[in-house]
Amino acid sequence: MNRGLIILSTVCLLILSCIEPTHDNRYDPDNPAKAYLAGTVYGFDDNELDGATVSLIKDSAVVYETQTSNGGWYEFQRVDPGIYILEAGANLYTPVQMTAELPADTEAYIDLYLQEIYFDFENDAVGVDEPERFHIESGEWSVMQDPADPEDHSVPNVYRGIAEHNTAPVAISIIEGVVTDFSIEAKLKIFNETTSNWSAGLVLRYQDPANYYLLRIAESYIKLSKMVNGAEIYLAETDTLFFNIDQWYCLYACFEGQHIKIFFEGDLFFELDDDAFSDGSPGLWVQSYDPGGGAIVYFDDIKLWP
């Protein structure tokens, strides 16, 4: 063959190879063999979470996005090969992220667990009595506004509980979902129209109106007890504190099996073991002991995580 033709043919082949690369790199986004990704998104109570948003992110940009269907299921078909950030998020939840390596011609199944649920009530209309995931057991509850003290809580919305001694002396609102091991943090403020002899706090591992743990503050104490078939049994108490009206305080409880830790304003107050209830729902509590009077309590910035 003529040497000039050989050189010309070689040059043409090199040019064509540059124009149409083979894309045999399994992470090349232009590889014709695509990837498949699917899985299930779970909420804090380990139940499948419908309507969650799932995204594949690359170079800080969302490349693919979908919503979970019934049963928390999501899937991406014919994904360009590559390494992505897989993110899941839903209303009230803190988003979670993880790395997803999706080489060409592979199927991957990745389940996602949303760990923290957060209630600041800012997206709830004023006057609503049961914000999303809350269920009233007793008393009067509604979303209100309290723009004061923005350094102490998210403003302006709060969730208000009212217990009237002569009608409904105990007000309880439960967060829907049964959890086993969990932590919960909540801020609360006793409103200035509250009469004397009040208490407010958290119900924990709630079974029914007669069976649950109860963590509450009153005018001069923090107390942890359990209600068993309607009878209250005290587990731990300190009476060396005094709580001011119209001031925000923070309660924090951690349950791991039988082990219980109680924190107030970031300090550990009680640590003990008890096996009365292995799981249940968390919730909010207000009580008035004053005949003819009532207790009004604001709750805000409630965080719940396993």
GINOR-V535715 format. One record per backbone hydrogen bond with DSSP energy under -0.5 kcal/mol. CO is the residue of the C=O (numbers start at 1). NH is the residue of the N-H. E is the energy in kcal/mol with one decimal. If there is no record, write none. Layout:
CO	NH	E
CO	NH	E
This chain:
2	6	-2.0
3	7	-2.2
4	8	-2.3
5	9	-2.7
6	10	-2.3
7	11	-2.4
8	12	-2.3
9	13	-2.3
10	14	-2.2
11	15	-2.3
12	16	-2.6
13	17	-2.3
14	18	-1.4
15	19	-2.0
16	20	-2.9
25	28	-1.7
26	104	-2.8
28	31	-2.2
32	34	-0.7
34	105	-1.4
35	79	-3.0
36	108	-2.7
37	76	-3.6
38	110	-2.3
39	74	-2.4
40	112	-2.5
41	49	-3.1
42	114	-2.6
43	46	-2.0
47	43	-2.9
48	50	-0.7
49	52	-0.7
52	54	-0.5
52	68	-2.4
53	89	-2.2
54	66	-2.4
55	57	-0.5
55	87	-2.6
56	63	-3.0
56	64	-1.5
57	85	-2.7
58	61	-1.7
61	58	-2.7
61	63	-0.6
64	56	-2.7
66	54	-3.0
68	51	-1.7
69	72	-1.8
72	41	-2.3
73	69	-2.6
74	39	-2.0
76	37	-2.3
79	35	-2.4
82	84	-0.5
82	102	-2.8
84	86	-0.6
84	100	-2.9
85	57	-2.8
85	87	-0.6
86	98	-1.9
87	55	-2.8
88	96	-2.2
89	53	-2.9
90	93	-2.0
92	118	-3.4
96	88	-2.2
98	86	-3.5
100	84	-2.8
100	102	-0.6
102	82	-1.9
103	106	-0.6
106	36	-2.2
108	38	-1.9
112	42	-2.9
112	114	-0.5
113	115	-0.6
115	306	-0.8
116	94	-2.2
117	304	-2.5
118	120	-0.6
119	302	-2.1
121	124	-1.0
125	128	-2.0
128	143	-2.2
131	134	-2.5
133	176	-3.9
135	174	-3.2
138	172	-1.2
140	162	-2.8
142	160	-3.0
143	127	-2.7
144	158	-2.6
149	152	-2.0
149	153	-1.0
156	146	-3.7
158	144	-2.4
158	160	-0.6
159	299	-2.2
160	142	-1.8
161	297	-2.5
162	140	-2.1
163	165	-0.6
163	295	-2.4
164	167	-1.1
164	168	-1.5
168	164	-1.0
169	288	-2.2
171	286	-2.0
172	137	-2.8
172	138	-1.8
173	284	-2.8
174	135	-2.5
174	176	-0.6
177	179	-0.5
179	280	-1.7
182	255	-3.2
183	305	-2.2
184	253	-2.5
185	303	-2.6
186	251	-2.7
187	300	-2.1
188	249	-2.3
189	191	-0.6
189	298	-3.0
190	246	-3.1
191	194	-2.0
197	289	-3.2
197	290	-0.5
199	287	-2.6
200	217	-2.9
201	285	-2.3
202	215	-2.9
203	283	-2.1
204	213	-2.9
206	281	-1.6
208	207	-0.5
208	211	-1.8
210	230	-2.6
211	207	-2.8
211	208	-1.3
212	227	-3.6
213	204	-2.4
214	216	-0.5
214	225	-2.5
215	202	-3.1
216	223	-2.7
217	200	-2.1
219	243	-1.9
220	241	-1.1
221	218	-2.1
222	238	-2.1
223	216	-2.4
224	235	-2.7
224	236	-2.0
225	214	-2.9
226	228	-0.6
226	233	-2.8
227	212	-1.6
227	229	-0.5
228	231	-1.8
231	228	-2.7
233	226	-2.3
236	224	-2.9
238	222	-2.1
244	247	-0.8
247	190	-0.5
249	188	-2.4
250	265	-2.5
251	186	-2.4
252	263	-3.5
253	184	-2.5
254	261	-2.3
255	182	-1.5
256	259	-2.3
258	274	-2.4
259	256	-2.7
260	272	-2.2
261	254	-2.5
262	269	-3.2
262	270	-1.5
263	252	-2.1
264	267	-2.0
267	264	-2.7
270	262	-2.6
272	260	-3.2
280	179	-2.7
281	206	-3.2
282	175	-2.9
283	203	-1.5
284	173	-1.6
285	201	-2.2
286	171	-3.2
287	199	-1.9
289	291	-0.7
290	293	-3.0
293	165	-2.0
294	195	-2.4
295	163	-2.4
296	191	-2.6
297	161	-2.8
298	189	-2.4
299	159	-2.7
300	187	-2.3
301	303	-0.6
302	119	-2.8
303	185	-2.4
304	117	-2.9
305	183	-3.0
